[in-house]
Amino acid sequence: MVRFSSCVLAAAMLASTEAFAPALTTQRSLTTTSKNIVTSTTNSPVILSDMLTQTELPEKLYFPEDKEAAKVLGGVKIGSRKLTVITGASSGLGLNCAAKLAKTGRHFVVMAVRDVEKGKRVAKEFGFPEGSYVVMKLELGSLQSVRDFVFNLKAFKSARPVDNLICNAAVYKPTDPEPAWTDDGFEQSMGINHFGHFLLANLLVDDMAKAKGARMCIVGSITGNTNTVGGGLVYPRADLGDLSGFSNGAKEPIAMADGKPFFGAKAYKDSKVCNMMTVSELHRRYHDSTGIAFSSMYPGCIAETALFREKRPWFRKAFPWFMKYVTGGYVGMEEAGERLAQVVDDPQCNKSDVYWSWNGGAQQVGRWSADGKPRGAGGSGGEIFENAQSDAVRDRDTAKKMWDLSVKAVGLNEKEMPKAAMAP
């Protein structure tokens, strides 16, 4: 009876637009006083780096003066360790993953972040071993910044190839009534989550092909998989449609992949579909010739993540409890970071074209267990396994079209395209 009641409650709340649809919020009015400091109408100073952790992004994301001077002689620092690049490594999932890998002694971590000073600070706060990491500038909302990052990365590491690339950084803007745009004119959720990573992945394929046992992981989400509870029952569902938005350039004023009016929550989900399709296409095109293991993963529902900061206060308090004790989907930030690290560190995760999950993979509401916590919904505990993606994510024709249109959108030219032999 308890299990039945819990499932009914879970289904009701998951289907509720009040619980999971965007909440209307009032934004503070901000006046720019310099590039790094803004002042609110309450006259209290707000540091821009703090705002950025809340996905409050400025209109211009990357300036010419933001380009870093290339670091050199990194090969000596890296030594015999695996060279692992992690985007979004200054907070949340990426930071916890980076800390886990750095502390193993087997990885030299490149923290690819928007705010370099913040990255240096949190690395020390999290106890990264001295000499186990370097912090480098990467603004995924600027294709020029992505290209500058790759140039600087190659200068730093010299002939040493990249062993692992983890594309983790993401923004989620469910309450925005109007789209915000990247420097290149893309809606920010799609531009940062997908297009920025798409370009980065393509620019590093040939380099990673030189490494033995290289792995590339792009973080996915159940919200982009319609065969899961969170992706199939929670409105809105991810749907790329006929990709008419991409076909028409995917730039302002076109905000959505399907060409329809902007919907912030759906924009994020659509970007995750593109992330997972990108993994499948990378595998199909380049795995056989490069040996790179391309994969995606779902870390579990990190219910206390800052992604939910724009929800109502009652939701932010109730949601972690709900995911822990009703659905069983909850996972803490540290454990989620360990899961992401496992994908590039564990010998059993060297298989390509896999969507990794744990503890049931969130394809059902958890089953009640003796310790009072539901099991089997992707939450804490459990062993890693190869999960099944939805038919929409595995749609080969749509994935190929998405790839071709993304190549055009990010301006990949013949010189930049991977030289590795591509499967027909």
DODREN-289405 format. One record per residue (C-alpha): residue number from 1; residue in one letter; chain; x, y, z. Coordinates in steps of 0.1 Angstrom, whole numbers, plus 2048, in hexadecimal, padded with zeros to 3 digits. Example, Ala and Ser with C-alpha at 12.3 -4.5 7.8 and 13.67 -1.06 7.14 Angstrom:
+------+------+-------+-----+-----+-----+
: resi : resn : chain :  c1 :  c2 :  c3 :
+------+------+-------+-----+-----+-----+
:    1 :    A :     A : 87B : 7D3 : 84E :
:    2 :    S :     A : 889 : 7F5 : 847 :
+------+------+-------+-----+-----+-----+
END
This chain:
+------+------+-------+-----+-----+-----+
: resi : resn : chain :  c1 :  c2 :  c3 :
+------+------+-------+-----+-----+-----+
:    1 :    M :     A : 800 : 800 : 800 :
:    2 :    V :     A : 81D : 818 : 809 :
:    3 :    R :     A : 82E : 810 : 7E8 :
:    4 :    F :     A : 80D : 816 : 7D4 :
:    5 :    S :     A : 806 : 837 : 7E6 :
:    6 :    S :     A : 829 : 843 : 7E0 :
:    7 :    C :     A : 827 : 83B : 7BB :
:    8 :    V :     A : 806 : 84D : 7B8 :
:    9 :    L :     A : 814 : 86C : 7C9 :
:   10 :    A :     A : 833 : 86B : 7B4 :
:   11 :    A :     A : 820 : 869 : 794 :
:   12 :    A :     A : 809 : 885 : 79F :
:   13 :    M :     A : 825 : 89C : 7A8 :
:   14 :    L :     A : 83A : 894 : 78A :
:   15 :    A :     A : 81D : 89C : 773 :
:   16 :    S :     A : 816 : 8BC : 785 :
:   17 :    T :     A : 81F : 8DC : 773 :
:   18 :    E :     A : 820 : 8EE : 794 :
:   19 :    A :     A : 83B : 8D7 : 7A1 :
:   20 :    F :     A : 851 : 8D5 : 782 :
:   21 :    A :     A : 847 : 8F1 : 76A :
:   22 :    P :     A : 858 : 912 : 76C :
:   23 :    A :     A : 84F : 929 : 789 :
:   24 :    L :     A : 849 : 94E : 782 :
:   25 :    T :     A : 864 : 963 : 793 :
:   26 :    T :     A : 86D : 987 : 795 :
:   27 :    Q :     A : 890 : 990 : 789 :
:   28 :    R :     A : 8A4 : 9AB : 79A :
:   29 :    S :     A : 8AD : 9C8 : 785 :
:   30 :    L :     A : 8D3 : 9CA : 780 :
:   31 :    T :     A : 8E9 : 9E7 : 775 :
:   32 :    T :     A : 90B : 9DF : 768 :
:   33 :    T :     A : 927 : 9F4 : 779 :
:   34 :    S :     A : 945 : 9E1 : 76A :
:   35 :    K :     A : 94C : 9C1 : 759 :
:   36 :    N :     A : 94E : 9AD : 77A :
:   37 :    I :     A : 938 : 9C0 : 792 :
:   38 :    V :     A : 913 : 9C8 : 78F :
:   39 :    T :     A : 8FD : 9DB : 7A7 :
:   40 :    S :     A : 8D9 : 9D2 : 7AF :
:   41 :    T :     A : 8BD : 9EB : 7B4 :
:   42 :    T :     A : 8C2 : 9E4 : 7D9 :
:   43 :    N :     A : 8E5 : 9F3 : 7D6 :
:   44 :    S :     A : 8F5 : 9D3 : 7E2 :
:   45 :    P :     A : 913 : 9C8 : 7CD :
:   46 :    V :     A : 910 : 9A6 : 7BB :
:   47 :    I :     A : 92F : 995 : 7AE :
:   48 :    L :     A : 92A : 989 : 78A :
:   49 :    S :     A : 93A : 968 : 790 :
:   50 :    D :     A : 920 : 961 : 7AB :
:   51 :    M :     A : 904 : 96A : 793 :
:   52 :    L :     A : 912 : 953 : 779 :
:   53 :    T :     A : 90E : 935 : 790 :
:   54 :    Q :     A : 8E9 : 93D : 78F :
:   55 :    T :     A : 8E8 : 93D : 769 :
:   56 :    E :     A : 8E3 : 963 : 769 :
:   57 :    L :     A : 8F9 : 96A : 74B :
:   58 :    P :     A : 902 : 98C : 73D :
:   59 :    E :     A : 8F8 : 996 : 71A :
:   60 :    K :     A : 91C : 993 : 70E :
:   61 :    L :     A : 92D : 973 : 71A :
:   62 :    Y :     A : 951 : 975 : 70C :
:   63 :    F :     A : 966 : 994 : 704 :
:   64 :    P :     A : 987 : 995 : 6F0 :
:   65 :    E :     A : 999 : 99E : 711 :
:   66 :    D :     A : 98B : 97F : 721 :
:   67 :    K :     A : 9A2 : 969 : 70C :
:   68 :    E :     A : 9BC : 959 : 722 :
:   69 :    A :     A : 9E1 : 959 : 71A :
:   70 :    A :     A : 9EA : 935 : 712 :
:   71 :    K :     A : 9F9 : 921 : 72E :
:   72 :    V :     A : A17 : 90C : 724 :
:   73 :    L :     A : A2C : 8EE : 730 :
:   74 :    G :     A : A0E : 8DB : 73C :
:   75 :    G :     A : A1C : 8BA : 731 :
:   76 :    V :     A : A35 : 8BB : 74D :
:   77 :    K :     A : A19 : 8C1 : 767 :
:   78 :    I :     A : A02 : 8A6 : 758 :
:   79 :    G :     A : A1D : 88B : 759 :
:   80 :    S :     A : A0F : 868 : 754 :
:   81 :    R :     A : 9EC : 870 : 760 :
:   82 :    K :     A : 9CE : 871 : 74B :
:   83 :    L :     A : 9C6 : 894 : 73D :
:   84 :    T :     A : 9A1 : 89A : 744 :
:   85 :    V :     A : 98E : 8B9 : 73A :
:   86 :    I :     A : 96E : 8C1 : 74C :
:   87 :    T :     A : 956 : 8DE : 742 :
:   88 :    G :     A : 943 : 8EF : 75E :
:   89 :    A :     A : 95C : 8E3 : 778 :
:   90 :    S :     A : 959 : 900 : 790 :
:   91 :    S :     A : 938 : 8F6 : 7A0 :
:   92 :    G :     A : 91F : 8DA : 7A5 :
:   93 :    L :     A : 923 : 8B9 : 792 :
:   94 :    G :     A : 941 : 8C4 : 77F :
:   95 :    L :     A : 954 : 8D0 : 79E :
:   96 :    N :     A : 94D : 8B0 : 7B1 :
:   97 :    C :     A : 957 : 89B : 794 :
:   98 :    A :     A : 978 : 8AF : 78F :
:   99 :    A :     A : 980 : 8AC : 7B4 :
:  100 :    K :     A : 97B : 886 : 7B3 :
:  101 :    L :     A : 991 : 881 : 795 :
:  102 :    A :     A : 9AC : 899 : 7A1 :
:  103 :    K :     A : 9AF : 886 : 7C2 :
:  104 :    T :     A : 9B3 : 864 : 7B2 :
:  105 :    G :     A : 9D6 : 86E : 7A7 :
:  106 :    R :     A : 9CE : 85F : 785 :
:  107 :    H :     A : 9C1 : 87E : 774 :
:  108 :    F :     A : 9CE : 8A1 : 76D :
:  109 :    V :     A : 9AE : 8B6 : 76B :
:  110 :    V :     A : 9A8 : 8D4 : 754 :
:  111 :    M :     A : 98C : 8E8 : 764 :
:  112 :    A :     A : 97C : 8F9 : 746 :
:  113 :    V :     A : 968 : 915 : 756 :
:  114 :    R :     A : 958 : 937 : 750 :
:  115 :    D :     A : 967 : 947 : 76F :
:  116 :    V :     A : 98C : 93E : 772 :
:  117 :    E :     A : 990 : 94E : 794 :
:  118 :    K :     A : 972 : 93C : 7A3 :
:  119 :    G :     A : 980 : 91C : 795 :
:  120 :    K :     A : 9A1 : 921 : 7A6 :
:  121 :    R :     A : 990 : 929 : 7C7 :
:  122 :    V :     A : 978 : 90B : 7C8 :
:  123 :    A :     A : 994 : 8F4 : 7BE :
:  124 :    K :     A : 9A7 : 8FE : 7DE :
:  125 :    E :     A : 987 : 8FD : 7F2 :
:  126 :    F :     A : 980 : 8D9 : 7E6 :
:  127 :    G :     A : 9A4 : 8CE : 7EE :
:  128 :    F :     A : 9B0 : 8C7 : 7CB :
:  129 :    P :     A : 9D4 : 8B9 : 7CF :
:  130 :    E :     A : 9EE : 8D2 : 7C5 :
:  131 :    G :     A : 9F9 : 8CD : 7A1 :
:  132 :    S :     A : 9DB : 8B8 : 798 :
:  133 :    Y :     A : 9C8 : 8D2 : 784 :
:  134 :    V :     A : 9C8 : 8F1 : 76F :
:  135 :    V :     A : 9AB : 90A : 76B :
:  136 :    M :     A : 9A5 : 918 : 748 :
:  137 :    K :     A : 98C : 930 : 739 :
:  138 :    L :     A : 96F : 922 : 725 :
:  139 :    E :     A : 94F : 935 : 71E :
:  140 :    L :     A : 938 : 91C : 70C :
:  141 :    G :     A : 921 : 938 : 702 :
:  142 :    S :     A : 93B : 945 : 6EA :
:  143 :    L :     A : 948 : 930 : 6CD :
:  144 :    Q :     A : 967 : 946 : 6CC :
:  145 :    S :     A : 96E : 93E : 6F0 :
:  146 :    V :     A : 96B : 918 : 6E9 :
:  147 :    R :     A : 984 : 91C : 6CD :
:  148 :    D :     A : 99B : 931 : 6E3 :
:  149 :    F :     A : 999 : 916 : 6FF :
:  150 :    V :     A : 9A2 : 8FA : 6E7 :
:  151 :    F :     A : 9C0 : 90F : 6DA :
:  152 :    N :     A : 9CC : 916 : 6FE :
:  153 :    L :     A : 9C6 : 8F1 : 709 :
:  154 :    K :     A : 9DC : 8E5 : 6EC :
:  155 :    A :     A : 9F7 : 8FE : 6F5 :
:  156 :    F :     A : 9F6 : 8F3 : 719 :
:  157 :    K :     A : 9F8 : 8CE : 714 :
:  158 :    S :     A : A0F : 8CF : 6F5 :
:  159 :    A :     A : A11 : 8AD : 6E4 :
:  160 :    R :     A : 9FF : 89C : 701 :
:  161 :    P :     A : 9DC : 891 : 6F5 :
:  162 :    V :     A : 9BC : 896 : 709 :
:  163 :    D :     A : 9B1 : 875 : 719 :
:  164 :    N :     A : 98E : 87F : 725 :
:  165 :    L :     A : 975 : 89A : 71D :
:  166 :    I :     A : 957 : 89F : 734 :
:  167 :    C :     A : 93D : 8B7 : 726 :
:  168 :    N :     A : 92A : 8C0 : 746 :
:  169 :    A :     A : 923 : 8E5 : 746 :
:  170 :    A :     A : 8FE : 8F0 : 741 :
:  171 :    V :     A : 8E6 : 90B : 747 :
:  172 :    Y :     A : 8C1 : 907 : 750 :
:  173 :    K :     A : 8A9 : 925 : 74C :
:  174 :    P :     A : 886 : 917 : 752 :
:  175 :    T :     A : 876 : 937 : 75F :
:  176 :    D :     A : 883 : 950 : 745 :
:  177 :    P :     A : 865 : 95D : 731 :
:  178 :    E :     A : 87C : 968 : 714 :
:  179 :    P :     A : 89B : 957 : 706 :
:  180 :    A :     A : 8BE : 964 : 70E :
:  181 :    W :     A : 8D8 : 961 : 6F3 :
:  182 :    T :     A : 8FD : 956 : 6F0 :
:  183 :    D :     A : 917 : 96C : 6E0 :
:  184 :    D :     A : 910 : 959 : 6BF :
:  185 :    G :     A : 8EB : 95E : 6C1 :
:  186 :    F :     A : 8E0 : 93C : 6CD :
:  187 :    E :     A : 8C6 : 938 : 6E9 :
:  188 :    Q :     A : 8DC : 933 : 708 :
:  189 :    S :     A : 8D0 : 910 : 713 :
:  190 :    M :     A : 8D6 : 901 : 6F0 :
:  191 :    G :     A : 8F4 : 917 : 6E9 :
:  192 :    I :     A : 907 : 90F : 709 :
:  193 :    N :     A : 8FB : 8EC : 710 :
:  194 :    H :     A : 8FD : 8DF : 6EC :
:  195 :    F :     A : 90E : 8F5 : 6D2 :
:  196 :    G :     A : 92B : 8FE : 6E8 :
:  197 :    H :     A : 932 : 8DA : 6F2 :
:  198 :    F :     A : 92B : 8CE : 6CE :
:  199 :    L :     A : 947 : 8E5 : 6C1 :
:  200 :    L :     A : 95F : 8DC : 6DE :
:  201 :    A :     A : 95A : 8B6 : 6D9 :
:  202 :    N :     A : 961 : 8B9 : 6B3 :
:  203 :    L :     A : 980 : 8CE : 6B8 :
:  204 :    L :     A : 98F : 8B4 : 6D0 :
:  205 :    V :     A : 986 : 893 : 6BE :
:  206 :    D :     A : 9A7 : 891 : 6AA :
:  207 :    D :     A : 9BC : 89A : 6C9 :
:  208 :    M :     A : 9AB : 880 : 6DE :
:  209 :    A :     A : 9AF : 866 : 6C3 :
:  210 :    K :     A : 9D4 : 866 : 6CC :
:  211 :    A :     A : 9CE : 85B : 6F0 :
:  212 :    K :     A : 9CA : 837 : 6FA :
:  213 :    G :     A : 9A8 : 82F : 708 :
:  214 :    A :     A : 99A : 852 : 704 :
:  215 :    R :     A : 977 : 85A : 710 :
:  216 :    M :     A : 95F : 876 : 709 :
:  217 :    C :     A : 93F : 87A : 71F :
:  218 :    I :     A : 923 : 893 : 71A :
:  219 :    V :     A : 90C : 895 : 738 :
:  220 :    G :     A : 8E9 : 88C : 72F :
:  221 :    S :     A : 8C8 : 88E : 742 :
:  222 :    I :     A : 8A8 : 87A : 748 :
:  223 :    T :     A : 895 : 89A : 73E :
:  224 :    G :     A : 8A1 : 894 : 71A :
:  225 :    N :     A : 897 : 86F : 71A :
:  226 :    T :     A : 871 : 86B : 716 :
:  227 :    N :     A : 873 : 846 : 722 :
:  228 :    T :     A : 87A : 852 : 746 :
:  229 :    V :     A : 862 : 85F : 761 :
:  230 :    G :     A : 873 : 882 : 760 :
:  231 :    G :     A : 875 : 884 : 73B :
:  232 :    G :     A : 854 : 874 : 731 :
:  233 :    L :     A : 83B : 880 : 74C :
:  234 :    V :     A : 848 : 8A2 : 754 :
:  235 :    Y :     A : 83C : 8BE : 73D :
:  236 :    P :     A : 84A : 8CA : 726 :
:  237 :    R :     A : 859 : 8AC : 714 :
:  238 :    A :     A : 879 : 8B0 : 6FF :
:  239 :    D :     A : 871 : 8B0 : 6DA :
:  240 :    L :     A : 887 : 8BD : 6BE :
:  241 :    G :     A : 86B : 8BA : 6A5 :
:  242 :    D :     A : 878 : 8BE : 682 :
:  243 :    L :     A : 895 : 8D4 : 68E :
:  244 :    S :     A : 887 : 8F1 : 67A :
:  245 :    G :     A : 897 : 909 : 693 :
:  246 :    F :     A : 8B9 : 8FA : 68B :
:  247 :    S :     A : 8B1 : 8FA : 666 :
:  248 :    N :     A : 8AA : 91F : 667 :
:  249 :    G :     A : 8CB : 927 : 678 :
:  250 :    A :     A : 8C3 : 922 : 69E :
:  251 :    K :     A : 8CB : 946 : 6A4 :
:  252 :    E :     A : 8B8 : 964 : 6B2 :
:  253 :    P :     A : 89B : 967 : 6AF :
:  254 :    I :     A : 898 : 941 : 6AB :
:  255 :    A :     A : 899 : 933 : 6CF :
:  256 :    M :     A : 88E : 90F : 6CC :
:  257 :    A :     A : 89B : 8F1 : 6B9 :
:  258 :    D :     A : 878 : 8EA : 6AB :
:  259 :    G :     A : 873 : 90E : 6A1 :
:  260 :    K :     A : 857 : 913 : 6BA :
:  261 :    P :     A : 853 : 92F : 6D4 :
:  262 :    F :     A : 86C : 930 : 6F1 :
:  263 :    F :     A : 866 : 919 : 70F :
:  264 :    G :     A : 883 : 91A : 727 :
:  265 :    A :     A : 87E : 8F7 : 737 :
:  266 :    K :     A : 87A : 8E7 : 715 :
:  267 :    A :     A : 899 : 8F9 : 707 :
:  268 :    Y :     A : 8AE : 8E8 : 722 :
:  269 :    K :     A : 89F : 8C5 : 71B :
:  270 :    D :     A : 8A3 : 8C9 : 6F5 :
:  271 :    S :     A : 8C8 : 8D2 : 6FB :
:  272 :    K :     A : 8CC : 8B2 : 70F :
:  273 :    V :     A : 8BD : 89E : 6F2 :
:  274 :    C :     A : 8D7 : 8AE : 6DB :
:  275 :    N :     A : 8F3 : 8A5 : 6F4 :
:  276 :    M :     A : 8E9 : 881 : 6F4 :
:  277 :    M :     A : 8E4 : 880 : 6CE :
:  278 :    T :     A : 907 : 88F : 6CA :
:  279 :    V :     A : 916 : 872 : 6DE :
:  280 :    S :     A : 905 : 859 : 6C7 :
:  281 :    E :     A : 911 : 86B : 6A8 :
:  282 :    L :     A : 934 : 86F : 6B5 :
:  283 :    H :     A : 935 : 84A : 6BB :
:  284 :    R :     A : 926 : 841 : 699 :
:  285 :    R :     A : 93E : 858 : 686 :
:  286 :    Y :     A : 95F : 855 : 699 :
:  287 :    H :     A : 960 : 839 : 6B2 :
:  288 :    D :     A : 96D : 81E : 69B :
:  289 :    S :     A : 989 : 834 : 68D :
:  290 :    T :     A : 994 : 845 : 6AD :
:  291 :    G :     A : 98C : 82C : 6C9 :
:  292 :    I :     A : 97D : 848 : 6DE :
:  293 :    A :     A : 961 : 83C : 6F5 :
:  294 :    F :     A : 944 : 854 : 6F1 :
:  295 :    S :     A : 92A : 853 : 70C :
:  296 :    S :     A : 90F : 866 : 71F :
:  297 :    M :     A : 903 : 862 : 742 :
:  298 :    Y :     A : 8E7 : 86B : 75B :
:  299 :    P :     A : 8F5 : 872 : 77E :
:  300 :    G :     A : 8D4 : 870 : 790 :
:  301 :    C :     A : 8BD : 88C : 79D :
:  302 :    I :     A : 8D3 : 8A5 : 7AF :
:  303 :    A :     A : 8B5 : 8B4 : 7BF :
:  304 :    E :     A : 8C8 : 8CE : 7D2 :
:  305 :    T :     A : 8DB : 8DB : 7B4 :
:  306 :    A :     A : 8DA : 900 : 7AC :
:  307 :    L :     A : 8C7 : 8F7 : 78C :
:  308 :    F :     A : 8A7 : 8F9 : 7A1 :
:  309 :    R :     A : 8AF : 91B : 7AF :
:  310 :    E :     A : 894 : 92C : 79B :
:  311 :    K :     A : 878 : 916 : 7AA :
:  312 :    R :     A : 862 : 922 : 7C7 :
:  313 :    P :     A : 871 : 91F : 7EA :
:  314 :    W :     A : 858 : 903 : 7F4 :
:  315 :    F :     A : 863 : 8EF : 7D5 :
:  316 :    R :     A : 888 : 8F2 : 7DD :
:  317 :    K :     A : 881 : 8E5 : 800 :
:  318 :    A :     A : 869 : 8C9 : 7F7 :
:  319 :    F :     A : 879 : 8BC : 7D7 :
:  320 :    P :     A : 898 : 8AC : 7E7 :
:  321 :    W :     A : 881 : 89A : 801 :
:  322 :    F :     A : 86A : 890 : 7E5 :
:  323 :    M :     A : 886 : 881 : 7D0 :
:  324 :    K :     A : 895 : 86F : 7EE :
:  325 :    Y :     A : 877 : 860 : 7FE :
:  326 :    V :     A : 85C : 85D : 7E2 :
:  327 :    T :     A : 86D : 859 : 7C0 :
:  328 :    G :     A : 88F : 84C : 7CB :
:  329 :    G :     A : 8A0 : 861 : 7B1 :
:  330 :    Y :     A : 8B5 : 877 : 7C9 :
:  331 :    V :     A : 8DB : 877 : 7C8 :
:  332 :    G :     A : 8F3 : 88E : 7DA :
:  333 :    M :     A : 90B : 8A5 : 7C9 :
:  334 :    E :     A : 92A : 892 : 7D4 :
:  335 :    E :     A : 91D : 870 : 7C9 :
:  336 :    A :     A : 912 : 87F : 7A8 :
:  337 :    G :     A : 935 : 88C : 7A3 :
:  338 :    E :     A : 943 : 869 : 7AA :
:  339 :    R :     A : 92B : 85A : 790 :
:  340 :    L :     A : 937 : 872 : 775 :
:  341 :    A :     A : 95B : 86C : 77E :
:  342 :    Q :     A : 955 : 846 : 77C :
:  343 :    V :     A : 94B : 849 : 757 :
:  344 :    V :     A : 96F : 854 : 74E :
:  345 :    D :     A : 982 : 842 : 769 :
:  346 :    D :     A : 973 : 820 : 76D :
:  347 :    P :     A : 981 : 805 : 756 :
:  348 :    Q :     A : 95E : 7F6 : 751 :
:  349 :    C :     A : 952 : 817 : 741 :
:  350 :    N :     A : 968 : 815 : 722 :
:  351 :    K :     A : 94B : 80B : 70B :
:  352 :    S :     A : 93F : 824 : 6F1 :
:  353 :    D :     A : 91C : 830 : 6E9 :
:  354 :    V :     A : 90F : 82A : 70C :
:  355 :    Y :     A : 8F7 : 83D : 722 :
:  356 :    W :     A : 903 : 836 : 745 :
:  357 :    S :     A : 8EB : 836 : 763 :
:  358 :    W :     A : 8E9 : 828 : 786 :
:  359 :    N :     A : 8CE : 819 : 79C :
:  360 :    G :     A : 8B2 : 814 : 783 :
:  361 :    G :     A : 8B9 : 832 : 76D :
:  362 :    A :     A : 898 : 845 : 776 :
:  363 :    Q :     A : 882 : 831 : 75E :
:  364 :    Q :     A : 86A : 82B : 77A :
:  365 :    V :     A : 860 : 838 : 79D :
:  366 :    G :     A : 876 : 827 : 7B7 :
:  367 :    R :     A : 86C : 807 : 7C9 :
:  368 :    W :     A : 868 : 80A : 7EE :
:  369 :    S :     A : 884 : 7F9 : 803 :
:  370 :    A :     A : 889 : 7F0 : 827 :
:  371 :    D :     A : 89F : 80E : 82F :
:  372 :    G :     A : 882 : 825 : 826 :
:  373 :    K :     A : 892 : 832 : 806 :
:  374 :    P :     A : 884 : 828 : 7E3 :
:  375 :    R :     A : 89D : 816 : 7CC :
:  376 :    G :     A : 8A0 : 812 : 7A7 :
:  377 :    A :     A : 898 : 836 : 79B :
:  378 :    G :     A : 8BC : 842 : 794 :
:  379 :    G :     A : 8C2 : 84F : 7B7 :
:  380 :    S :     A : 8DE : 849 : 7D0 :
:  381 :    G :     A : 8EF : 827 : 7D0 :
:  382 :    G :     A : 8ED : 80B : 7B7 :
:  383 :    E :     A : 906 : 800 : 79C :
:  384 :    I :     A : 90D : 810 : 77B :
:  385 :    F :     A : 8FC : 801 : 75C :
:  386 :    E :     A : 8F5 : 808 : 738 :
:  387 :    N :     A : 8D4 : 819 : 736 :
:  388 :    A :     A : 8BC : 81B : 718 :
:  389 :    Q :     A : 8B5 : 83C : 707 :
:  390 :    S :     A : 894 : 846 : 6F9 :
:  391 :    D :     A : 88A : 840 : 6D5 :
:  392 :    A :     A : 88B : 865 : 6CF :
:  393 :    V :     A : 8B0 : 868 : 6DA :
:  394 :    R :     A : 8B9 : 849 : 6C5 :
:  395 :    D :     A : 8A7 : 857 : 6A6 :
:  396 :    R :     A : 8C4 : 854 : 68D :
:  397 :    D :     A : 8B5 : 86A : 672 :
:  398 :    T :     A : 8AE : 887 : 68A :
:  399 :    A :     A : 8D0 : 882 : 69A :
:  400 :    K :     A : 8E2 : 885 : 679 :
:  401 :    K :     A : 8CE : 8A4 : 670 :
:  402 :    M :     A : 8D5 : 8B3 : 692 :
:  403 :    W :     A : 8FA : 8AC : 68C :
:  404 :    D :     A : 8FC : 8BB : 669 :
:  405 :    L :     A : 8E9 : 8DB : 674 :
:  406 :    S :     A : 8FF : 8DE : 693 :
:  407 :    V :     A : 91E : 8DD : 67E :
:  408 :    K :     A : 910 : 8FA : 669 :
:  409 :    A :     A : 904 : 90D : 688 :
:  410 :    V :     A : 926 : 90D : 69A :
:  411 :    G :     A : 939 : 914 : 67A :
:  412 :    L :     A : 94F : 8F5 : 67A :
:  413 :    N :     A : 965 : 8F9 : 65B :
:  414 :    E :     A : 978 : 8DE : 648 :
:  415 :    K :     A : 998 : 8E6 : 65B :
:  416 :    E :     A : 987 : 8E2 : 67C :
:  417 :    M :     A : 973 : 8C2 : 675 :
:  418 :    P :     A : 982 : 8A2 : 683 :
:  419 :    K :     A : 99A : 891 : 66B :
:  420 :    A :     A : 993 : 86F : 679 :
:  421 :    A :     A : 983 : 857 : 661 :
:  422 :    M :     A : 95E : 85B : 663 :
:  423 :    A :     A : 946 : 83E : 660 :
:  424 :    P :     A : 92E : 840 : 643 :
+------+------+-------+-----+-----+-----+
END
